[in-house]
């Protein structure tokens, strides 16, 4: 994982297991609501979740 992390915001895990993503993700990753897919990874050594924008081929 890259050493360069950019802090965007902090959100509480909701009761139905959703996590709200900051609106700045739309701008920074050129993502579209309802269209952009993210791959979710767990880095067990640092206890971190990693979201990566899926390429069009994987969508």
N, C-alpha and C positions, 0 to 999 in steps of 0.2 A: 504494500500500500504506500502511496505517496506520503512523504513527510510534510508536504505542504497542504495543511487543512485550512479551510475557510469557514469560520463560524457564521451560521446564518440565524439561528434562533433556537429556543428550547420550548418543547411542548410536552404536556402530560399525556401518557397513554390513556386513551378513553376506555370506558367500561366494555365497549364492543370491540376492543383491540385495535381500533384505528389510531393512526398517528397523523396529525395534520401536518402537511408540509408547508414551509414558508412560501409566500408568494414570490420571493426573490429567486426561487428555483426556476420559475417560469422564464425569468429574464436571463439568469446566469447559464442555464442549460438549453435555452431555446426549446422549452417543453410546451406541450399543448394539453390543456385539461381534457380528460377523457380519451386522449389518443396516445400519449407518450407512456411507454412501459419502462419499468425499472426492475433490474435484477437485484435481488437482496442477498447479501453475503454476511456471514458471521466470522469475525476475526476473534477466535477463542483466546488467543494469547493476550490480546489487549481488551477483551470484553466489549467489542464495538460492532455495531451493525453498519454495513456499507451498502449504499444504494448506488447502482450504476445504470445510467441510461442505456437501454438496449438499442443495439443497432437495428436498422430496418430489416435485416435478414433474420434476426432472432424473433421479431415481433409476431 
